[in-house]
């Protein structure tokens, strides 16, 4: 049986839901753990209250210089560094930086941006995962949904071609946004992701990202 992880969940203080409540519901759905990746402009001092909760941060900015400053500020202080993408210059700067673990919203929240082969090659080179955010499908309507599905199909083609890492996330902001792994897998099939790919994007790949970050931190300590 796979150990499933959702690596993009938002909780208190960014939302009204405590991390422990998110974990309780996620476990009921079949997850082994979740990552709380609140946006950097809403982060307070956070402590892991459970070994199944990983405290990350999602950096959101429109400036490459500010992105670099924030990466320097947070690198090594949280187990998971996520960059909120969508803008091509932010995507490029994030994917060229080995300190980043995940590029979230690579085409923006409504599919307005583009991911290309150059960016995906940088993702592979630096071991950065490309996020497929299921909330973008669940809460989008008509034209936006069609555009998002199209972008996800294109992204999946690039991920397969260059063997990049990909993850499925809920981007949940409340317990009602969380989705069971079987639902996430079904949603991923809408843009062509095979079941075995979706299972890996919820289990093996998220776990490898968490382990990779731990190893990076140990290497820094040794140096």
Secondary structure, 3 states (H helix, E strand, C coil): CCCEEEEEECCCCCCCCCHHHHHHHHHHHCEEEEEECCEHHHCCCCCCCCCCEEEEEEECCCCHHHHHHHHHHHCCCCCEEEEECCCHHHHHHHHCCCCCCEEECCCCCCCCCCCCHHHHHHHHHHCCEEEEEHHHHHCCCHHHHHHHHHHHHHHHHHHHHHCCCEEEECCECCCCCCCCHHHHHHHHHHHCCCHHHHHHHHCHHHHHHHHHHHHHHHHHHHC
